[in-house]
């Protein structure tokens, strides 16, 4: 019987940067898509993928909030402004 490598604990995910979490999520999805894993490994990968997705979503929400807080109106007052990638001016 072969032993599957263990996945890092979910608690470690809380310390990942966005780029690290996204890369790990991409690797996890690729492994799931490849198939061939035992059921328990597949379930563990899926659970990890969900946690990684939640981490990425939380980091993106935090970044969006920071951007909204930094957009200044005339007179120095801050205003929340929806910023979408397609609206961004290219330099």
N, C-alpha and C positions, 0 to 999 in steps of 0.2 A: 504494500500500500504506500503510495507516495503522499507526502505531506505538502499541502499548498502553503506558500508563504503567507504569513499573517499580515493583515492590514494594520497600518498605524492606528492608534486609538483616535476616536472622534475628537477627543479633547485637543489633540495636536492641531486639528483643523482650525481651531479658534486662533491660533498664532500665525496662520499663513497670510501672506500678503495676497492681494487680488490676483496678481500674475501667477503666484505659486498655486493658489486654489484653482484658478482656471486651467492651468497646465495639468494639474492632478485630475481635475474633472474630465478633461479631454482624454487622458490616459485611461481613466476608469471606463468611460464610454466606449473607447476603442476596444478594451478588453471584453466588455459586455457584448459588443457587436461581433467580436471574433467568435464567441461561443465556445463550446467544448468544456466549460468548467462544470464541476459538480454543482448540484442545486444549492448547497450551503454557501459555496463560494460566490455563486451568482447573486444570492440574496444579500450577502455581505457587501458585494460590490455595488449593488443597487442602493442599499442603505447609505453607503459611503458617498455615492453620487448625489443622493438627495441632500446630505449634510453639506457637501461641497457646493452644491447649487445654492443652498440657503446662505452660505458664507459669502459667495460671490454677490448674491442679490443684496445682502446687508451692506457690504462694502460699497456697492454701487449707489445704494440709497443714501449712505453717509456722504459719499462724494457729491451727489446731486444736491444735498442739503447745504454742503459747504459752498458749492458754486452759487446757489441761490442767495446765500447770506453775503457773498462777496460782491454781488452785482450792485453797484452804487448808482443811485439816481442823482440828478442835479441837486446841489445843495448838501451833498454828503449823506442824505438819508438812504437807507438800504431798502431795497424792494425785491420781493421774490419774482424771479423771471424764469419762465420755462425755457430751458436751453436744450435744443435738439441738435444732434450732429448735422442734420441736413441744413439747418439754419446758420451754422457756423461759417463765418467768412474765412475764406482761404487767403493765406498771405503769399 
